[in-house]
Amino acid sequence: MKNKIIISLLLIIMLSLPVSAVEITSSEDAVNIAGKQRMYTQRILKDYAMIGMGNTFGKPGEDLKKISNDFQDHLESLATYSKSDEIKKSIEKVKILWLPIHKTLAEAPSKEKVAKLQIDLDALLKASDETTKLFAKASGKASGEIVNKAGRQRMLSQRMASLYMLKVWEVDDPQFKTKLDEAMKLFKTSMEELERSDLTTEEIKVLLVKVRRSFMFFEMMSRSNSKFVPTLIYKKSNDILANMNSVTQKYVAFESK
């Protein structure tokens, strides 16, 4: 009961804060924005580990603050755009899961907290994925699904990186290999599906080639027992993220014409 009261109070406080919500202009755009929320859950974990290790490459402290603000901003935008009761209910679930995470992120990162944070972020990832799929289904177009799939690659790039960051930070996760193998397999099969799609233009194919090259780094790491430099993991994951973000936006722009 006490936890429910605290969460309710936090929700009232956060909803009363002024926000500068992004504008959602189409169903494909909604899928794109909802899909970014999945990516943020894993990027948050990656930044958290970098800060915990005392590594300032890429300014993870600033990035974490920006992502936290963006996540809340996107939640409000998606809630405003949604007309479906089913989607609204899904977004409310995401909001409830987000509140305690947001509180944890305001505190200094530590190994004692990261195991619980990872569990909470995985739950938030699952809920955000459900919301994205609902938006994709509601679009009623093939483009909604391809935007969902392309956007998911952004999340997987950060998931692979966050798992390795925790390993470098020497955080014990008995499910590390299983989680990594699943992420890499999904990333690879999704790449093949995007490359074969009739909606994939020559311009997009050029970007997908760049993504494959960066992905080879993670394939190499998965076959090695050596420890890798956090800065290299951070950079390669962000290279994939940037290119897949461009790919996703091009699908959105192409289908919204």
C-alpha positions, 0 to 999 in steps of 0.5 A, spaced: 500 500 500 505 504 501 509 503 495 502 504 491 501 511 495 508 513 493 508 511 486 501 515 485 504 521 488 510 521 484 506 520 478 502 526 480 508 530 481 511 528 474 505 529 470 504 536 473 511 538 471 511 542 464 513 538 458 515 540 451 512 534 447 515 532 441 510 533 435 507 526 432 505 527 425 503 520 422 502 513 424 509 511 422 512 517 426 508 514 432 511 507 431 518 511 431 517 515 437 514 509 441 520 504 438 525 509 441 523 508 448 525 501 447 532 503 445 532 508 451 531 503 456 538 499 454 542 506 453 540 508 460 543 501 462 549 503 458 550 510 460 549 508 468 555 502 467 559 507 464 558 512 470 559 507 475 566 505 472 568 512 472 568 512 464 567 519 461 567 517 454 561 520 450 559 524 456 554 519 459 552 523 465 549 528 460 547 523 455 543 519 461 540 526 463 538 527 456 535 520 455 531 521 462 528 527 459 526 525 452 523 518 455 518 522 459 517 527 453 515 522 449 511 518 453 506 525 454 507 525 446 504 518 445 499 519 450 496 525 447 497 522 440 493 515 442 486 514 440 486 507 442 484 505 449 488 499 448 494 503 447 492 508 452 492 503 457 499 500 455 502 507 455 499 507 463 503 501 464 509 504 461 509 510 466 508 506 472 514 502 471 518 508 469 517 512 475 521 508 480 527 507 475 527 515 474 528 515 482 533 511 481 537 514 476 537 521 480 542 517 485 549 515 484 550 509 480 553 503 484 553 495 483 549 494 489 543 498 485 545 495 478 542 488 478 535 491 480 535 496 475 537 491 470 531 487 471 526 494 472 529 496 465 528 489 462 520 490 464 520 497 461 523 494 455 518 489 454 512 494 456 515 499 451 515 494 446 508 492 447 506 499 446 510 500 439 507 493 436 500 496 438 502 502 434 505 498 428 498 494 428 494 500 429 497 503 423 494 498 418 500 499 413 506 494 412 510 500 413 508 500 420 511 494 421 518 495 418 519 502 422 518 497 428 523 492 425 528 498 423 527 501 430 528 495 434 535 495 431 537 501 435 534 498 441 538 491 440 545 495 438 544 498 445 542 492 449 548 488 446 553 494 448 549 495 455 550 487 456 558 488 455 558 494 459 556 490 465 561 485 464 567 490 464 564 493 470 564 486 473 557 485 474 555 478 475 549 476 470 549 468 469 544 470 463 549 474 460 551 469 454 543 467 453 541 475 453 547 476 448 546 470 443 538 472 443 540 479 441 545 478 436 540 473 433 534 477 432 539 483 430 542 479 424 535 476 422 532 483 422 537 485 418 536 480 413 529 482 413 530 489 412 535 488 406 530 484 402 524 488 403 520 492 397 520 498 402 528 498 402 531 503 397 538 504 395 539 509 399 537 505 405 541 499 403 547 503 403 546 505 410 545 498 412 551 496 409 555 500 414 551 497 420 553 490 418 560 493 418 559 495 425 555 489 427 561 485 425 565 488 431 560 485 436 560 478 432 568 478 433 567 480 441 562 474 442 567 469 439 572 472 444 574 471 451 578 477 452 575 483 455 574 489 451 575 497 452 568 500 454 570 506 449 570 502 443 564 498 445 560 505 446 563 508 440 561 502 435 554 501 439 553 509 437 555 508 430 549 502 429 544 507 433 546 513 428 545 509 422 539 505 424 536 511 426 537 514 419 534 508 416 528 508 421 527 515 419 527 514 412 522 509 412 517 514 416 519 519 411 518 515 405 511 512 407 508 519 410 509 522 403 
